[in-house]
Amino acid sequence: MKLEAPTSLSSTRPLLHGGALPWVGLGVFRVPSGSDGVAVVLAALDQGYRHVDTARLYGNEVEVGEAVRASGLARDEVFVTSKVWNDDHGYDPTMRAVEGSFARLDVGPIDLMLVHWPVLGLRRETWRALERCLADGMVKAIGVSNYMAHHLEEMTVYAHEKPSVNQIEVHPFLQQREARGWCRAEGVVVEAYSPLAKGRRLDHAEVRAVAAELGRTPAQVMLRWGLEREMVVLPKSVSPDRMAENADLFGWSLGEACLERLDALEEGGVTGWDPRQMP
Ligand SMILES: NC(=O)c1ccc[n+]([C@@H]2O[C@H](COP(=O)([O-])OP(=O)(O)OC[C@H]3O[C@@H](n4cnc5c(N)ncnc54)[C@H](OP(=O)(O)O)[C@@H]3O)[C@@H](O)[C@H]2O)c1
């Protein structure tokens, strides 16, 4: 099926479990807790962001929920993702973890719940619990994060429900072609985390050259590469100006020649943890 290209922050793409996922989401890892955190998420929602990516690990689910409720938006206008952290794996702990996220977010059913990391030995039971939560309606979709092709292949043995999403680190310097190829073939949406390579590669000569040629910023070039390579992108910023910059991704395109120049930047190194080493 040909995907419709996104035209605004509220453009969505379909998920396997039903529902529609906005192509751009605000990542909130290292967004503070407390009123400052609520203000960051509210600023993004005011600018038109319609997707927030949190996790129990980030310690700001309460703030995300408060901002969603205070935004004045209808609940179904905002897509909220959370994740099951590593010490909550296994059937009963995962059930309790989802209940905890549900209570902290306090926005009704969670739009998407992910397994944060492929914890060895417990993946099957963790997934069984998420399937239960999906059937019970506590979450609307379930997926995984940091799953490489071999973890996804293993799921075909035990999963009754396919993951609707795989959230992995992807940017021009780390393209994860094998995992992305697996997901494309199976209809699993790839979400690119750290799509700006944590802001560390924005001064790369080729990224800057493409940006200058198009009259765009390096951050916009990296994010647009993700969108045109059919990924959802999750840039994080606490700055309203940068949020606006990171959202100005529509009405222009890189085009195939620039996409290929960015494709050529693959280096294979992660900026965070490396699930390729996880058996
Ligand atoms: N599932 C996982 O295991 C996992 C792992 C990592 C991340 N994630 C998700 O992905 C999200 C994004 O990843 P990330 O936070 O690691 O990295 P990122 O979005 O690639 O980069 C964020 C960094 O870049 C800076 N920045 C943002 N916009 C900028 C711009 N336009 N120009 C210059 N600098 C800019 C931010 O600083 P300021 O905030 O000061 O603007 C921050 O230091 C996370 O928040 C989280 O939701 C998931």
The ligand as a Gaussian input file, in Angstrom:
#p B3LYP/6-31G(d) Opt

LIG

0 1
 N       13.159000       3.820000      22.968000
 C       14.362000       4.203000      23.351000
 O       15.183000       3.406000      23.822000
 C       14.739000       5.651000      23.182000
 C       16.077000       6.039000      23.357000
 C       16.387000       7.387000      23.159000
 C       15.392000       8.291000      22.797000
 N       14.091000       7.878000      22.660000
 C       13.006000       8.816000      22.301000
 O       13.410000       9.649000      21.217000
 C       13.372000      11.007000      21.631000
 C       14.430000      11.822000      20.926000
 O       15.720000      11.279000      21.123000
 P       16.866000      12.029000      21.918000
 O       16.261000      12.896000      22.953000
 O       17.840000      10.990000      22.345000
 O       17.639000      12.868000      20.812000
 P       17.319000      13.858000      19.595000
 O       15.901000      14.197000      19.505000
 O       18.029000      13.286000      18.430000
 O       18.149000      15.151000      20.026000
 C       17.805000      15.912000      21.150000
 C       18.947000      16.903000      21.433000
 O       19.081000      17.812000      20.328000
 C       18.806000      19.145000      20.780000
 N       17.995000      19.769000      19.708000
 C       16.694000      19.559000      19.445000
 N       16.293000      20.266000      18.375000
 C       17.385000      20.950000      17.955000
 C       17.597000      21.859000      16.889000
 N       16.616000      22.182000      16.041000
 N       18.842000      22.389000      16.742000
 C       19.842000      22.062000      17.595000
 N       19.696000      21.197000      18.620000
 C       18.462000      20.632000      18.789000
 C       18.069000      19.019000      22.094000
 O       18.359000      20.098000      22.954000
 P       17.209000      21.056000      23.584000
 O       16.210000      20.192000      24.273000
 O       17.987000      21.924000      24.509000
 O       16.623000      21.820000      22.415000
 C       18.692000      17.731000      22.660000
 O       19.946000      18.004000      23.262000
 C       13.526000      10.938000      23.145000
 O       13.138000      12.131000      23.794000
 C       12.654000       9.751000      23.454000
 O       11.287000      10.115000      23.419000
 C       13.770000       6.563000      22.823000

